[in-house]
Amino acid sequence: MGLVLGAGGTSGGFFIRGAMAALNERTGWSPPMCSMMIGTSVGALNAARIEATPVAVPDDTFAALELLAVELGVPTRSVADRLLHRPREIAGRLLGRLAPAGKHTPDYEVATAPFHPEVRVVSCRRSDGARRITVLARAEEPSKELYASAAIPGFSPPVEIDGDHYVDGAVWSTTNADLVDPESFDLLIVIAPMVPLSGGSLLKRAHRASLLAEISPWRNAGKPVVYLTPTPEAIGNKDDHEAFGTDARRQILGRV
């Protein structure tokens, strides 16, 4: 199984944790069961806290996740989605390069070793938008990798790593789900706090367009995707962090 934890700020962290707890309650799944984990921005901060020891996947848990994937479904990729995908890519790279360096130096604590051996975090090089994908357990300075992944352009300063400056991985994509190849995995779990389940502003729709493009190979391969994104109502009230986390729980369990 692959796991993708997307960007989404503080409220997104509540959505991610609410979704993972509800998945465990319904199916018995736990994050260390995944054999590849991609974290972007707040998703990277949460991926870094996944238990370090891999866990085998029970057959009944996998079967329950397959059923849940069918129940939740994945939105159909529309003509508008296809049109928005490329402009979102271009705009993201330009933002990372041209936005002024933010002044809010991070002072929050990040996870420390040991890390799960399959956690990868994503940031982007400020100069050209190139994506940096780091296996956290092998990083020389894991804290820098985590701060870089969450360095929002215009808000937080870029993080210097190996002589280059890096910013939030959401510059490339809020999810970076394309890094999990359906030819190598049997099931994908995507938790994407910045992507609306339906509707949303033009920017939010562009985030959804990128995610749907990234997971289209999974649909083409006929492999299950557990697709978890907030409802429009939850996004409209995302400053209520507890309620935002509860939205994920409600979708999975049908109750709070």
Secondary structure as GFF3:
##gff-version 3
##sequence-region A 1 256
A	DSSP	beta_strand	2	5	.	.	.	ID=ss1
A	DSSP	alpha_helix	9	27	.	.	.	ID=ss2
A	DSSP	three_ten_helix	31	33	.	.	.	ID=ss3
A	DSSP	beta_strand	36	40	.	.	.	ID=ss4
A	DSSP	alpha_helix	42	47	.	.	.	ID=ss5
A	DSSP	alpha_helix	59	72	.	.	.	ID=ss6
A	DSSP	alpha_helix	79	98	.	.	.	ID=ss7
A	DSSP	beta_strand	119	125	.	.	.	ID=ss8
A	DSSP	beta_strand	131	135	.	.	.	ID=ss9
A	DSSP	three_ten_helix	136	138	.	.	.	ID=ss10
A	DSSP	alpha_helix	142	149	.	.	.	ID=ss11
A	DSSP	beta_strand	159	161	.	.	.	ID=ss12
A	DSSP	beta_strand	164	168	.	.	.	ID=ss13
A	DSSP	three_ten_helix	169	171	.	.	.	ID=ss14
A	DSSP	three_ten_helix	177	179	.	.	.	ID=ss15
A	DSSP	beta_strand	188	191	.	.	.	ID=ss16
A	DSSP	alpha_helix	202	221	.	.	.	ID=ss17
A	DSSP	beta_strand	225	228	.	.	.	ID=ss18
A	DSSP	alpha_helix	232	236	.	.	.	ID=ss19
A	DSSP	alpha_helix	241	253	.	.	.	ID=ss20
###
